[in-house]
Amino acid sequence: MPRNLVITTLVAAVAALSGCTTSARSPVPGLAFGATQAGQARSHSDVLITSLNGGIIAPAVQQQLSLDARHKALEAEYRALERTPAGETVTWGRSDQRFRGEVVASQPYRVGSQDCRQYTHTVYAEGTALENRGAACRNPNGSWTPLA
């Protein structure tokens, strides 16, 4: 009888915890604001941002950005692609910083079973605007992969 009680308790605990997962189609909590609730939102957003593989910022510009600025730039790309209406600007950085940027995504379109979007990422490097254009498609896990 105690063994059945242990098994029943474990099954109940697993069932209760299984409701805590995040759907791949839902926006990532904390991504837009850099929240680190229990560390999970931050690590999940890092996975989604890493899948952008550097985004569409020119490699020469990426090398000049600090890790924090690169993260903010990719986070802006993800936010623009994932949940910003077409034509709206997502900004990162401040006007008094050496680097800042803006990302604007166009209307989504379908390629096979994937949602894709074209987008523009303008990086302001010490006042000079450097614009890059590209496209990315959404993966089933919620990440976006830029098209080569």
Beta strands, then each sheet from edge to edge (+ up, - down):
strand 1: 89-92
strand 2: 99-105
strand 3: 109-111
strand 4: 114-125
strand 5: 128-138
strand 6: 144-146
sheet 1: 1+ 2- 4+ 3-
sheet 2: 1+ 2- 4+ 5- 6+
end
